[in-house]
């Protein structure tokens, strides 16, 4: 069942590793911490937060809308997603949830290659290094 809910968010722009998770006691009450790599310039960090929240809640970016805080680290978003409260509780308790690479994060790489060619990749890497330095 889809329900809309307002969620307070504390943004950490310019982070090395984009993440969604953790809690911050801010002026809007308990806020979900969202770290994004985008700088706080021309709304880029806010756009990255919308994308990160959409990924974390499993919805499209159109289901996440900014209510207040366009130029602040403390923001309030409306999120229309199934089981918002359950997912929010998990994210508030989680201190270290990296975003998947598809969301602009630098989380664990999803390797889609076949593992049978591992030795071939190793040989190519060694050969490339030998050419570069030799």
GISULMO-V996918 format. One record per backbone hydrogen bond with DSSP energy under -0.5 kcal/mol. NH is the residue of the N-H (numbers start at 1). CO is the residue of the C=O. E is the energy in kcal/mol with one decimal. If there is no record, write none. Layout:
BEGIN
nh=(NH;NH)
co=(CO;CO)
e=(E;E)
END
This chain:
BEGIN
nh=(3;5;7;9;10;11;11;12;13;14;15;15;18;19;20;21;22;24;26;26;29;31;32;33;34;35;36;41;44;45;47;48;49;50;51;52;53;54;55;56;57;58;58;59;63;64;65;67;68;72;75;75;76;77;78;79;79;80;81;81;83;84;87;88;89;90;91;92;93;94;98;99;101;103;104;105;107;111;112;117;118;121;122;123;124;125;126;127;128;129;130;131;132;133;134)
co=(81;79;77;75;32;9;73;34;11;38;12;36;16;35;97;33;91;31;24;29;26;24;8;22;10;19;12;39;41;39;43;44;45;46;47;48;49;50;51;52;53;54;55;54;60;61;78;76;76;69;9;73;68;7;65;5;77;63;3;79;1;81;83;84;85;86;87;88;89;90;96;18;108;100;101;100;99;109;110;114;115;117;118;119;120;121;122;123;124;125;126;127;128;129;130)
e=(-1.9;-1.6;-3.1;-3.2;-2.7;-0.6;-2.8;-2.4;-0.5;-1.8;-0.6;-2.9;-0.5;-1.7;-1.8;-2.6;-2.8;-2.0;-1.2;-2.4;-1.6;-2.9;-2.8;-1.8;-2.6;-2.8;-2.0;-2.1;-2.2;-0.7;-2.2;-2.0;-2.1;-2.3;-2.0;-2.5;-3.0;-2.3;-2.2;-2.7;-2.3;-0.7;-0.6;-2.6;-1.7;-1.4;-2.6;-3.4;-1.3;-1.6;-2.8;-0.7;-2.2;-2.7;-3.1;-2.6;-0.5;-2.4;-1.8;-0.9;-1.1;-0.8;-2.1;-2.8;-2.2;-1.9;-2.5;-2.8;-1.6;-1.6;-0.6;-1.6;-0.5;-1.9;-1.8;-1.4;-1.1;-1.0;-0.7;-1.1;-1.3;-2.1;-2.3;-2.5;-2.4;-2.3;-2.4;-2.5;-2.6;-2.2;-2.3;-2.1;-2.1;-2.5;-1.7)
END
